[in-house]
Amino acid sequence: MADNFVVHIVDDDEAVRRSLAFLLGTAGFPTRLYDSAMAFVSALPQVQGGCLITDVRMPDMTGIELLSELHAKSVNLPAIVITGHGDIPLAVEAMKAGAVDFIEKPFEAEAILRAVRSAEQRTAQVDRQSEDTAAVASRLKSLSQRERQVLAGVTAGHSNKVIAHQLGISPRTVEVYRANLMSKMQAKSLSELIRMALLSSSST
């Protein structure tokens, strides 16, 4: 479990908040409780990571409105929505608004734990992708202008001969630059080198 993974529970029903906190606490998940969506929004500057469990129907701001607010603020927090049996259409709307799962009341303990574990895995994957992107970006900055030009040619699928013609250098020199690229980018294969280049371009 990541050190900063906290389950943020937003529900205007105190009994539900306490029940969820107890359940998740026994499973080793730290929790933070909020009695309204507005209270959670106010606390956002202190929210470091984790996932969100929110009820759909709440006064002042609904769970769906909360998800829209998080999206507007570019807060990427996996959200699990708790819904009453008659609120399935709302739950579907919540999924469209960015929720990763919804659970019907009365909910089973295992359903909650399964959803939270899934959200934790999703968060870990995003964190790894962010780390990968940052590492690749750092390596790209170490490339010379000529190495960047050769990398662009490789990513476009051009042969050494074509790249050499475009840059006015010999194919042998292109081979040297490609070897340097593999080393500087820490790529084990040509496909990995191309993946790194595409990863960087998609993040800009």
C-alpha positions as CSV (number, residue, x, y, z in Angstrom):
1,M,0.0,0.0,0.0
2,A,1.4,3.4,-1.0
3,D,2.2,5.7,2.0
4,N,0.0,8.5,0.7
5,F,-3.0,6.3,-0.2
6,V,-5.9,7.6,1.9
7,V,-9.6,6.8,1.4
8,H,-11.6,10.0,1.5
9,I,-15.2,9.2,2.6
10,V,-17.8,11.8,1.7
11,D,-21.3,11.1,3.1
12,D,-23.9,13.2,5.0
13,D,-24.9,10.1,7.0
14,E,-22.6,9.9,10.0
15,A,-23.4,6.2,10.6
16,V,-22.3,5.4,7.0
17,R,-19.1,7.4,7.4
18,R,-18.2,5.6,10.6
19,S,-19.1,2.2,9.2
20,L,-16.9,2.6,6.2
21,A,-14.1,4.0,8.2
22,F,-14.2,1.0,10.6
23,L,-14.3,-1.5,7.7
24,L,-11.4,0.1,5.8
25,G,-9.4,0.7,8.9
26,T,-9.5,-3.0,9.8
27,A,-8.2,-3.7,6.3
28,G,-5.3,-1.3,6.8
29,F,-6.6,1.6,4.8
30,P,-6.3,5.1,6.5
31,T,-9.4,7.2,6.0
32,R,-10.5,10.8,6.2
33,L,-14.2,11.6,6.8
34,Y,-16.2,14.5,5.4
35,D,-19.9,15.3,6.2
36,S,-20.5,17.0,2.8
37,A,-19.1,17.4,-0.6
38,M,-18.4,21.1,0.1
39,A,-16.3,20.0,3.1
40,F,-14.2,17.8,0.9
41,V,-13.7,20.5,-1.7
42,S,-12.6,22.9,1.0
43,A,-10.0,20.3,2.1
44,L,-8.6,19.6,-1.4
45,P,-5.4,21.6,-0.9
46,Q,-4.5,19.1,1.8
47,V,-5.5,16.0,-0.2
48,Q,-2.3,14.3,-1.3
49,G,-3.6,11.1,-2.9
50,G,-5.7,8.0,-2.5
51,C,-9.3,7.5,-3.6
52,L,-12.7,8.9,-3.0
53,I,-15.9,7.2,-1.7
54,T,-18.9,9.5,-2.1
55,D,-22.7,9.1,-1.8
56,V,-24.7,10.2,-4.8
57,R,-27.6,12.0,-3.0
58,M,-26.3,14.7,-0.6
59,P,-27.6,18.2,0.2
60,D,-25.9,21.3,-1.2
61,M,-23.7,19.4,-3.6
62,T,-24.4,15.9,-5.0
63,G,-21.8,13.2,-5.6
64,I,-22.1,13.8,-9.3
65,E,-21.6,17.6,-8.9
66,L,-18.6,16.8,-6.7
67,L,-17.0,14.7,-9.5
68,S,-17.6,17.5,-12.0
69,E,-16.0,19.9,-9.6
70,L,-12.9,17.6,-9.2
71,H,-12.7,17.3,-13.0
72,A,-12.8,21.1,-13.4
73,K,-10.0,21.4,-10.8
74,S,-8.0,18.7,-12.6
75,V,-8.0,16.5,-9.5
76,N,-7.3,12.9,-10.6
77,L,-8.7,10.9,-7.7
78,P,-10.3,7.5,-8.4
79,A,-13.9,7.8,-7.2
80,I,-16.3,5.1,-6.0
81,V,-19.9,6.1,-5.8
82,I,-22.4,4.7,-3.3
83,T,-25.9,4.6,-4.6
84,G,-29.4,3.5,-3.4
85,H,-31.2,0.9,-5.4
86,G,-33.4,3.4,-7.2
87,D,-30.4,5.6,-8.1
88,I,-28.9,3.3,-10.8
89,P,-29.4,5.9,-13.6
90,L,-27.6,8.4,-11.3
91,A,-24.8,5.9,-10.8
92,V,-24.4,5.5,-14.6
93,E,-24.3,9.3,-14.9
94,A,-21.6,9.3,-12.2
95,M,-19.6,6.8,-14.2
96,K,-19.8,9.1,-17.2
97,A,-18.6,11.9,-14.9
98,G,-15.5,10.0,-14.0
99,A,-16.4,7.5,-11.3
100,V,-14.4,4.2,-11.5
101,D,-17.1,2.1,-9.7
102,F,-20.4,2.3,-8.1
103,I,-21.8,0.2,-5.2
104,E,-25.5,-0.3,-4.3
105,K,-26.8,0.1,-0.7
106,P,-26.9,-1.9,1.4
107,F,-23.3,-2.7,0.4
108,E,-21.3,-5.7,1.3
109,A,-18.0,-5.3,3.0
110,E,-16.1,-7.3,0.3
111,A,-17.6,-5.1,-2.5
112,I,-16.2,-2.0,-0.8
113,L,-12.8,-3.5,-0.2
114,R,-12.6,-4.9,-3.7
115,A,-13.4,-1.4,-5.2
116,V,-10.9,0.3,-3.0
117,R,-8.1,-2.2,-3.8
118,S,-8.9,-1.7,-7.5
119,A,-8.6,2.1,-7.1
120,E,-5.3,1.6,-5.3
121,Q,-3.9,-0.4,-8.2
122,R,-5.2,2.2,-10.6
123,T,-3.4,4.9,-8.6
124,A,-0.2,3.0,-8.5
125,Q,-0.3,2.5,-12.3
126,V,-0.8,6.2,-12.8
127,D,2.1,7.0,-10.4
128,R,4.4,4.6,-12.3
129,Q,3.4,6.2,-15.6
130,S,4.1,9.7,-14.3
131,E,7.5,8.5,-13.0
132,D,8.2,6.9,-16.4
133,T,7.2,10.0,-18.3
134,A,9.4,12.3,-16.0
135,A,12.4,10.0,-16.5
136,V,12.0,9.8,-20.2
137,A,11.6,13.6,-20.4
138,S,14.8,14.0,-18.4
139,R,16.7,11.7,-20.8
140,L,15.4,13.5,-23.8
141,K,16.7,16.8,-22.5
142,S,20.2,15.3,-22.5
143,L,20.1,14.7,-26.3
144,S,21.9,16.9,-28.7
145,Q,20.0,18.6,-31.5
146,R,21.4,16.1,-34.0
147,E,20.4,13.2,-31.8
148,R,16.9,14.6,-31.6
149,Q,16.8,14.8,-35.4
150,V,17.9,11.2,-35.8
151,L,15.3,10.1,-33.1
152,A,12.6,11.9,-35.1
153,G,13.6,10.0,-38.2
154,V,13.7,6.7,-36.3
155,T,10.2,7.4,-34.8
156,A,8.9,8.2,-38.3
157,G,10.0,4.7,-39.4
158,H,12.8,5.9,-41.7
159,S,15.8,3.8,-42.6
160,N,19.3,4.9,-41.7
161,K,19.8,5.6,-45.4
162,V,16.8,7.9,-45.6
163,I,17.7,9.7,-42.3
164,A,21.3,10.2,-43.6
165,H,20.0,11.7,-46.8
166,Q,17.6,14.1,-44.9
167,L,20.4,15.2,-42.6
168,G,23.2,15.3,-45.1
169,I,25.4,12.8,-43.2
170,S,26.5,9.2,-43.9
171,P,24.5,6.1,-43.0
172,R,27.4,5.0,-40.8
173,T,27.1,8.3,-38.8
174,V,23.4,7.7,-38.4
175,E,24.3,4.3,-36.9
176,V,26.6,5.9,-34.4
177,Y,23.9,8.4,-33.4
178,R,21.3,5.6,-33.0
179,A,23.7,3.7,-30.7
180,N,24.2,6.9,-28.7
181,L,20.4,7.3,-28.5
182,M,19.9,3.8,-27.2
183,S,22.5,4.4,-24.5
184,K,21.3,7.8,-23.4
185,M,17.6,6.8,-23.4
186,Q,18.4,3.5,-21.6
187,A,16.4,1.7,-24.3
188,K,16.9,-2.1,-24.6
189,S,15.4,-2.3,-28.1
190,L,14.4,-0.1,-31.0
191,S,10.7,-0.6,-30.1
192,E,11.4,0.6,-26.6
193,L,13.2,3.7,-27.9
194,I,10.2,4.5,-30.1
195,R,7.8,3.9,-27.2
196,M,9.8,6.4,-25.1
197,A,9.7,9.0,-27.9
198,L,5.9,8.6,-28.3
199,L,5.3,8.7,-24.5
200,S,7.1,12.0,-24.3
201,S,5.2,13.5,-27.3
202,S,1.8,12.4,-25.9
203,S,2.5,14.1,-22.6
204,T,3.3,17.5,-24.1
